[in-house]
Amino acid sequence: MGRGGQPKDRLQGPERKCIATGEVRPVSEMIRFVVGPEAQIVPDILGKLPGRGIWVLADRTALDKAAAKNLFARAAKQQVTVSEGMTDLIETQLVRRVTNLISLARKSGDAISGYEKVKDWLSKEQASVLIQSSDGSERGKSKLSTPYGGDFIGWLTADELGQAFGRQTVIHAALRAGGLLQRVVEEAARLKGLRVSDGETSLRKGKKTR
């Protein structure tokens, strides 16, 4: 049971156990795998492939451990093959997933880019998520603050954000409340596990902007 006596699944969705860490976490924080027709391990980023799921925390260390320690074979109870560079492949797929979702939000009017436009949304409290490229100028990025009670995404490159907005590069972007907001935040959080170490602070909850 969760807070207020509600079933835990109703609060954060179903949970699964990570084969690498032993942690039980919401599926939104994990990567699902299935065994393919030729006994190969296939990452199922969208969670829609048929077959029994094998779950690993969306974390580079956990994924590398699962591959190196033969944990997929143990979970599948059969010999399986794991492709070389699997974790990097998953990272690439998650980047594509996040940028595609941001692009869809842009087309529906729920995502904008550009310093002045983002600043305007923040000042009017229209933004729920501030997105800034990982390779942008720290001085320029520091001039914008995460919306109060909102989220920050800071581990996409300027080129990757540019793809989401149909431009060469993008440094500053924002999302407002809409149908895709939660999906963007969740997928970006999974990507964070593959790009940002525990010692870094690219994910920050919103504080009151001045």
Backbone bond lengths (Angstrom), bond angles and torsions (degrees), N, CA, C in turn:
res aa  C-N    CA-C-N  psi(-1)  N-CA   C-N-CA  omega(-1)  CA-C   N-CA-C  phi
1 M - - - 1.460 - - 1.529 110.09 -
2 G 1.324 115.94 147.36 1.453 120.16 178.08 1.510 110.78 -102.41
3 R 1.329 115.83 -161.35 1.444 120.70 -179.40 1.523 111.01 -65.26
4 G 1.318 115.48 146.50 1.447 119.56 178.41 1.507 113.77 71.47
5 G 1.359 116.57 11.91 1.456 119.61 177.81 1.508 114.45 79.28
6 Q 1.347 117.52 7.62 1.452 120.45 -179.26 1.530 109.72 -83.28
7 P 1.327 117.95 146.10 1.459 119.68 175.77 1.514 110.22 -56.94
8 K 1.352 117.07 139.99 1.454 120.81 -175.56 1.520 111.78 -58.66
9 D 1.351 117.26 -37.97 1.458 119.92 -178.63 1.518 112.09 -60.48
10 R 1.305 117.93 -29.38 1.446 120.38 -179.05 1.517 111.10 -74.95
11 L 1.332 116.93 -20.59 1.447 120.21 -179.08 1.521 111.98 -88.42
12 Q 1.303 118.79 -43.61 1.447 119.92 -174.21 1.524 113.29 -134.20
13 G 1.297 117.71 12.25 1.443 121.10 177.53 1.519 112.30 85.09
14 P 1.334 117.26 175.69 1.465 121.41 -178.85 1.522 110.90 -64.64
15 E 1.325 115.69 156.90 1.460 121.67 -179.27 1.521 110.37 -121.00
16 R 1.318 115.22 155.73 1.458 121.64 176.92 1.524 108.96 -139.62
17 K 1.338 115.48 162.03 1.464 120.69 -179.40 1.524 110.15 -97.77
18 C 1.316 115.90 130.86 1.459 121.74 178.47 1.528 109.77 -75.87
19 I 1.329 117.24 130.24 1.457 120.87 -178.30 1.529 112.27 -73.46
20 A 1.341 117.19 -15.33 1.468 120.54 -177.89 1.521 112.56 -95.88
21 T 1.326 117.29 -39.73 1.465 120.41 -175.57 1.520 113.21 -105.64
22 G 1.336 117.47 -18.48 1.459 121.20 -175.95 1.508 113.76 79.14
23 E 1.344 117.10 0.53 1.456 120.94 179.97 1.524 110.56 -75.83
24 V 1.325 115.80 145.94 1.457 122.16 172.49 1.527 107.06 -101.53
25 R 1.325 116.05 117.24 1.463 120.61 -174.24 1.523 110.17 -135.93
26 P 1.343 117.56 160.44 1.464 120.32 175.36 1.528 110.66 -59.71
27 V 1.314 117.12 145.91 1.467 120.22 -178.23 1.530 111.29 -62.54
28 S 1.329 117.91 -22.67 1.461 121.04 178.57 1.521 111.71 -66.74
29 E 1.343 118.02 -14.07 1.461 122.23 -179.58 1.527 111.57 -105.33
30 M 1.326 116.55 9.28 1.456 119.52 -172.73 1.525 111.74 -129.13
31 I 1.330 114.89 168.20 1.463 122.37 174.70 1.527 107.66 -112.00
32 R 1.318 115.89 129.47 1.459 120.84 177.44 1.520 110.03 -92.93
33 F 1.310 116.12 141.59 1.464 122.33 176.32 1.526 108.77 -127.66
34 V 1.321 115.94 152.80 1.458 121.24 171.97 1.521 107.96 -132.79
35 V 1.325 115.93 162.34 1.462 121.43 175.86 1.520 108.19 -90.28
36 G 1.322 116.58 121.87 1.450 121.86 -178.20 1.525 112.09 -75.65
37 P 1.339 116.96 176.33 1.471 121.76 -175.97 1.530 113.82 -64.20
38 E 1.330 117.72 -19.92 1.459 120.86 178.80 1.530 110.76 -109.73
39 A 1.341 115.15 28.33 1.471 122.56 177.09 1.523 112.70 63.18
40 Q 1.334 116.31 28.39 1.446 119.77 176.06 1.537 109.26 -99.67
41 I 1.331 115.92 148.13 1.450 120.80 177.88 1.526 109.02 -81.55
42 V 1.331 115.02 125.96 1.463 120.63 -176.22 1.527 109.45 -118.96
43 P 1.339 118.71 121.37 1.464 119.91 175.33 1.517 110.28 -70.11
44 D 1.313 116.32 135.19 1.469 122.46 -177.81 1.526 108.25 -115.90
45 I 1.324 116.02 79.59 1.461 121.43 -174.16 1.520 112.30 -60.10
46 L 1.317 117.30 -37.65 1.461 120.99 -178.24 1.521 112.96 -85.95
47 G 1.335 116.82 -10.16 1.460 120.43 178.71 1.514 114.37 69.30
48 K 1.338 116.75 33.11 1.461 119.74 -174.92 1.532 113.76 -120.98
49 L 1.321 118.13 -6.29 1.465 119.43 -177.37 1.525 110.71 -71.34
50 P 1.347 116.59 144.63 1.467 119.45 178.84 1.518 111.30 -70.60
51 G 1.310 115.74 156.15 1.458 120.77 178.04 1.518 112.04 115.14
52 R 1.313 114.87 166.08 1.458 120.99 178.79 1.521 110.13 -71.08
53 G 1.316 116.03 129.98 1.452 120.42 -177.33 1.518 113.15 -79.97
54 I 1.321 115.11 142.48 1.459 123.26 171.17 1.523 105.66 -118.49
55 W 1.330 116.97 130.47 1.464 119.58 -168.24 1.525 112.13 -117.43
56 V 1.342 114.49 137.55 1.458 121.32 176.81 1.527 107.78 -134.97
57 L 1.313 115.78 138.96 1.455 120.92 177.27 1.531 110.08 -56.52
58 A 1.326 116.44 140.29 1.468 121.10 178.53 1.522 109.09 -73.71
59 D 1.312 115.18 76.20 1.454 122.99 -175.71 1.520 107.52 -149.96
60 R 1.324 116.91 130.89 1.468 120.19 -175.00 1.529 112.15 -58.48
61 T 1.320 117.20 -42.37 1.460 120.17 -179.31 1.526 111.39 -62.78
62 A 1.337 116.10 -43.62 1.466 120.19 -179.68 1.526 111.21 -65.61
63 L 1.330 116.99 -41.86 1.464 120.21 -179.60 1.517 111.48 -66.47
64 D 1.330 116.57 -42.99 1.463 119.62 178.59 1.528 110.85 -64.16
65 K 1.324 116.99 -37.98 1.468 120.85 178.74 1.528 110.88 -64.86
66 A 1.338 116.31 -43.77 1.463 120.16 -179.49 1.528 111.07 -59.54
67 A 1.335 116.08 -38.32 1.459 120.05 -179.70 1.527 111.38 -74.74
68 A 1.340 116.94 -42.65 1.464 120.88 -174.20 1.523 112.95 -73.75
69 K 1.325 117.47 -32.28 1.461 121.82 -174.30 1.532 113.31 -95.35
70 N 1.328 116.96 9.33 1.466 121.37 177.76 1.529 112.16 63.09
71 L 1.333 116.13 30.36 1.461 120.09 -176.77 1.523 112.72 -74.37
72 F 1.327 116.90 -24.52 1.465 119.19 177.07 1.524 110.54 -65.53
73 A 1.335 117.04 -41.36 1.460 120.82 179.19 1.524 110.63 -64.03
74 R 1.312 116.43 -40.57 1.466 120.45 179.17 1.531 110.53 -63.29
75 A 1.334 116.46 -42.86 1.467 120.06 -179.37 1.523 111.66 -69.56
76 A 1.334 116.00 -37.26 1.468 120.40 -179.06 1.525 112.41 -80.81
77 K 1.342 116.67 -14.04 1.467 122.60 -177.78 1.518 111.49 58.27
78 Q 1.330 115.46 39.28 1.457 122.08 175.85 1.519 108.38 -164.93
79 Q 1.311 116.69 164.20 1.453 120.65 176.04 1.528 109.91 -72.67
80 V 1.307 116.27 132.12 1.465 120.55 179.75 1.522 108.86 -135.51
81 T 1.312 115.37 162.62 1.465 120.60 175.44 1.523 109.23 -111.63
82 V 1.321 115.51 140.84 1.469 122.32 178.34 1.522 107.59 -118.30
83 S 1.319 117.06 123.79 1.457 120.52 -176.31 1.526 111.05 -66.48
84 E 1.319 115.97 144.71 1.460 121.25 177.37 1.529 109.23 -66.08
85 G 1.310 116.53 137.73 1.459 119.85 -179.07 1.519 113.78 74.83
86 M 1.326 116.84 24.50 1.464 120.15 -177.04 1.528 112.61 -59.32
87 T 1.341 116.71 -41.49 1.463 119.39 -178.08 1.519 111.18 -63.11
88 D 1.320 117.37 -39.95 1.462 120.63 177.52 1.525 110.87 -65.10
89 L 1.323 116.44 -37.05 1.466 120.59 177.14 1.525 110.27 -62.43
90 I 1.326 116.88 -43.42 1.462 121.08 178.80 1.520 110.28 -62.85
91 E 1.320 116.46 -41.24 1.469 119.83 177.69 1.528 110.80 -58.93
92 T 1.321 116.28 -45.30 1.467 120.85 179.10 1.533 111.12 -61.00
93 Q 1.325 116.31 -42.25 1.462 120.16 179.89 1.524 111.48 -65.94
94 L 1.329 117.13 -37.93 1.460 120.38 178.90 1.521 111.46 -69.29
95 V 1.330 116.86 -37.66 1.468 119.65 175.73 1.523 109.70 -59.51
96 R 1.334 115.91 -46.16 1.466 119.99 179.31 1.525 111.08 -61.84
97 R 1.320 115.91 -39.72 1.462 120.57 179.40 1.520 111.41 -63.28
98 V 1.337 116.79 -47.77 1.461 120.82 -178.57 1.530 111.32 -64.74
99 T 1.324 116.94 -46.58 1.470 119.43 -178.32 1.528 111.52 -66.20
100 N 1.323 117.48 -35.37 1.468 119.92 176.55 1.526 111.48 -64.33
101 L 1.335 116.75 -40.96 1.462 120.40 178.96 1.524 110.93 -66.83
102 I 1.328 117.46 -40.90 1.465 120.12 177.52 1.525 109.94 -64.07
103 S 1.329 116.34 -39.54 1.463 120.44 178.03 1.533 111.30 -61.09
104 L 1.345 116.33 -42.23 1.462 120.08 177.48 1.525 110.97 -64.15
105 A 1.341 116.52 -39.43 1.462 120.15 177.32 1.522 110.74 -64.10
106 R 1.332 116.87 -38.39 1.473 120.50 177.19 1.525 110.83 -61.77
107 K 1.330 116.56 -43.43 1.464 120.15 -178.22 1.524 112.04 -66.44
108 S 1.335 116.61 -25.91 1.466 119.78 178.25 1.527 112.32 -92.15
109 G 1.338 116.41 3.17 1.458 120.59 176.91 1.513 114.74 85.32
110 D 1.341 117.07 11.43 1.466 120.41 -176.77 1.523 113.07 -103.63
111 A 1.332 117.90 7.55 1.461 121.59 177.25 1.519 109.34 -141.79
112 I 1.321 116.09 136.62 1.467 120.66 178.37 1.523 108.70 -133.64
113 S 1.331 115.61 163.13 1.460 121.04 178.36 1.520 109.34 -135.72
114 G 1.327 115.36 162.89 1.457 120.97 -178.76 1.520 111.08 104.70
115 Y 1.323 116.25 136.23 1.458 121.01 -174.49 1.521 112.84 -55.13
116 E 1.332 117.58 -50.85 1.463 120.75 -174.87 1.529 112.04 -66.15
117 K 1.326 116.57 -40.19 1.466 119.95 179.17 1.527 110.89 -66.22
118 V 1.333 115.78 -42.32 1.458 119.11 178.66 1.523 110.50 -65.58
119 K 1.300 116.92 -43.19 1.469 121.55 177.99 1.525 110.92 -57.98
120 D 1.349 116.15 -40.79 1.469 120.81 179.52 1.524 111.12 -64.94
121 W 1.331 117.19 -44.86 1.471 120.04 178.48 1.525 111.04 -62.10
122 L 1.337 116.31 -41.11 1.456 119.86 179.85 1.523 111.47 -64.65
123 S 1.329 116.25 -42.04 1.473 119.83 -178.74 1.518 111.67 -66.61
124 K 1.320 116.76 -30.09 1.461 121.63 179.73 1.530 112.43 -92.80
125 E 1.350 116.23 4.39 1.465 123.28 -179.52 1.529 111.89 56.53
126 Q 1.330 115.00 37.40 1.467 120.57 176.57 1.529 112.19 -93.29
127 A 1.317 116.67 -18.09 1.467 120.67 -176.45 1.516 111.26 -90.03
128 S 1.328 115.58 139.45 1.469 121.64 174.77 1.519 112.02 -107.20
129 V 1.343 116.74 -23.89 1.461 121.83 -179.71 1.522 109.14 -136.77
130 L 1.328 115.93 130.82 1.460 121.63 172.13 1.525 107.95 -99.75
131 I 1.336 116.18 129.70 1.458 121.86 178.25 1.524 108.00 -119.26
132 Q 1.333 116.28 127.53 1.463 120.52 176.98 1.519 109.17 -135.45
133 S 1.327 116.31 141.48 1.454 120.59 -176.13 1.521 110.95 -67.06
134 S 1.313 115.84 146.28 1.459 121.37 -178.67 1.524 111.94 -68.43
135 D 1.335 116.87 -24.65 1.459 120.90 -176.70 1.522 113.04 -107.24
136 G 1.321 117.80 16.55 1.454 121.02 176.23 1.524 111.48 -81.90
137 S 1.317 116.74 167.07 1.457 122.21 179.65 1.526 110.74 -62.99
138 E 1.329 116.58 125.12 1.464 119.98 179.70 1.520 111.06 -63.70
139 R 1.313 117.00 -34.83 1.463 120.60 178.99 1.519 110.65 -63.64
140 G 1.322 116.07 -43.69 1.460 119.52 179.53 1.518 112.18 -69.13
141 K 1.326 116.61 -39.22 1.464 119.98 -178.52 1.515 111.77 -68.90
142 S 1.320 117.22 -30.58 1.467 120.31 -177.52 1.525 113.17 -68.15
143 K 1.320 117.05 -13.30 1.465 120.94 -179.09 1.532 112.31 -78.20
144 L 1.326 117.28 -10.58 1.466 121.93 178.50 1.521 109.08 -116.68
145 S 1.318 116.23 139.74 1.469 120.63 -178.08 1.525 110.60 -113.32
146 T 1.312 115.35 148.17 1.456 121.10 176.19 1.532 109.97 -59.12
147 P 1.328 118.32 135.24 1.472 119.95 179.91 1.518 112.24 -58.68
148 Y 1.303 116.09 144.62 1.465 121.40 -178.50 1.536 109.67 -58.52
149 G 1.341 115.39 125.79 1.462 120.12 -179.28 1.506 113.85 75.92
150 G 1.325 117.28 2.89 1.460 120.83 -177.12 1.512 112.40 -101.42
151 D 1.335 115.54 -161.61 1.459 121.50 -176.08 1.514 111.28 -126.80
152 F 1.318 114.48 162.69 1.459 122.69 178.18 1.522 109.34 -126.63
153 I 1.320 116.07 134.14 1.465 122.23 175.19 1.517 106.88 -120.96
154 G 1.332 116.14 119.46 1.459 119.32 -174.48 1.506 115.10 -135.78
155 W 1.333 117.66 29.87 1.474 119.60 -176.22 1.518 112.70 -127.52
156 L 1.334 117.11 20.28 1.458 121.82 167.98 1.525 108.04 -100.96
157 T 1.323 117.36 143.97 1.458 119.87 178.25 1.527 110.54 -78.36
158 A 1.327 116.07 166.75 1.465 120.95 178.29 1.531 110.84 -62.03
159 D 1.337 116.58 -36.85 1.465 120.10 178.38 1.526 110.96 -65.96
160 E 1.334 116.38 -41.70 1.468 120.25 -179.57 1.526 110.73 -66.59
161 L 1.316 117.48 -42.82 1.467 119.94 176.17 1.523 110.51 -64.36
162 G 1.322 116.58 -35.75 1.460 119.84 177.52 1.517 111.78 -60.01
163 Q 1.325 116.74 -39.10 1.466 120.33 177.51 1.521 111.46 -61.03
164 A 1.318 116.64 -36.63 1.462 120.38 -178.73 1.522 111.64 -68.23
165 F 1.338 116.58 -28.56 1.463 120.60 -175.74 1.527 112.88 -109.54
166 G 1.329 116.78 9.13 1.455 119.85 177.98 1.515 113.18 67.53
167 R 1.340 116.62 31.61 1.448 121.80 179.70 1.524 109.10 -128.75
168 Q 1.330 116.28 168.59 1.462 118.57 -179.50 1.524 111.20 -67.30
169 T 1.318 116.39 -48.74 1.462 120.96 177.49 1.528 109.80 -143.33
170 V 1.325 115.76 153.67 1.470 122.30 175.06 1.533 107.10 -140.83
171 I 1.319 115.73 132.45 1.460 121.21 178.86 1.522 111.40 -100.83
172 H 1.334 116.47 -43.54 1.468 121.61 -175.88 1.529 110.14 -119.60
173 A 1.322 116.23 135.78 1.465 121.50 176.37 1.521 108.39 -150.37
174 A 1.314 115.57 165.98 1.466 120.40 179.19 1.515 109.90 -150.00
175 L 1.322 115.29 152.57 1.462 122.95 175.47 1.521 108.25 -120.88
176 R 1.308 115.66 143.96 1.457 118.99 172.23 1.520 108.80 -113.60
177 A 1.314 115.28 169.88 1.460 120.06 -177.16 1.525 110.28 -55.29
178 G 1.311 115.76 133.19 1.457 121.25 -179.68 1.509 109.53 -175.28
179 G 1.308 116.12 178.77 1.451 120.81 -174.83 1.517 114.85 -62.61
180 L 1.354 117.33 -24.95 1.460 120.55 -175.88 1.523 113.37 -99.42
181 L 1.321 117.32 -6.25 1.459 120.65 -173.12 1.528 112.86 -54.88
182 Q 1.326 117.29 -53.09 1.459 120.64 -176.17 1.523 111.88 -63.97
183 R 1.322 116.61 -36.51 1.462 120.10 179.32 1.524 110.84 -66.33
184 V 1.330 116.98 -40.22 1.467 119.94 177.68 1.522 110.16 -62.75
185 V 1.331 116.88 -46.13 1.465 121.62 -178.39 1.527 110.65 -61.74
186 E 1.328 117.50 -43.76 1.463 120.94 -178.35 1.529 111.93 -67.77
187 E 1.336 116.87 -44.39 1.463 119.44 -179.42 1.527 110.67 -68.17
188 A 1.322 116.85 -37.04 1.462 120.08 177.13 1.522 110.88 -65.42
189 A 1.328 117.25 -35.27 1.464 120.94 178.19 1.531 110.39 -65.82
190 R 1.339 116.86 -37.42 1.467 119.26 176.89 1.533 110.25 -65.38
191 L 1.327 116.20 -41.55 1.454 120.42 178.14 1.521 110.73 -63.68
192 K 1.302 117.35 -37.04 1.469 121.47 179.07 1.518 111.20 -55.81
193 G 1.336 116.98 -38.95 1.452 120.91 -179.31 1.518 113.48 -62.06
194 L 1.324 116.66 -22.72 1.457 120.48 179.48 1.523 112.86 -96.33
195 R 1.342 116.08 -10.03 1.463 119.11 -174.62 1.520 115.14 -120.60
196 V 1.306 117.64 -26.07 1.459 120.80 -172.37 1.519 109.25 -118.85
197 S 1.317 117.36 123.66 1.459 121.31 179.45 1.520 110.00 -76.28
198 D 1.327 115.91 165.53 1.466 121.09 -179.29 1.519 112.41 -59.35
199 G 1.330 117.02 -27.46 1.457 120.04 -176.97 1.513 114.06 -80.16
200 E 1.331 116.91 -9.32 1.446 120.30 -179.40 1.521 110.18 -96.14
201 T 1.322 116.18 162.55 1.464 120.38 -173.08 1.521 111.29 -129.54
202 S 1.332 117.43 48.95 1.459 119.83 -179.71 1.517 112.61 -79.71
203 L 1.330 118.16 -9.76 1.461 121.08 176.28 1.513 107.51 -109.37
204 R 1.318 116.56 118.35 1.447 118.96 -179.60 1.520 108.93 -137.40
205 K 1.308 116.39 139.21 1.452 121.04 177.14 1.522 108.09 -79.10
206 G 1.319 114.75 153.92 1.445 119.95 -173.93 1.525 113.82 -67.50
207 K 1.316 114.45 141.63 1.451 121.90 170.42 1.519 107.43 -117.95
208 K 1.280 115.67 159.54 1.451 119.92 -175.33 1.520 111.29 -58.94
209 T 1.341 117.92 123.61 1.445 121.36 178.49 1.516 110.14 -80.86
210 R 1.313 114.02 149.22 1.462 118.31 -178.99 1.520 110.93 -88.14
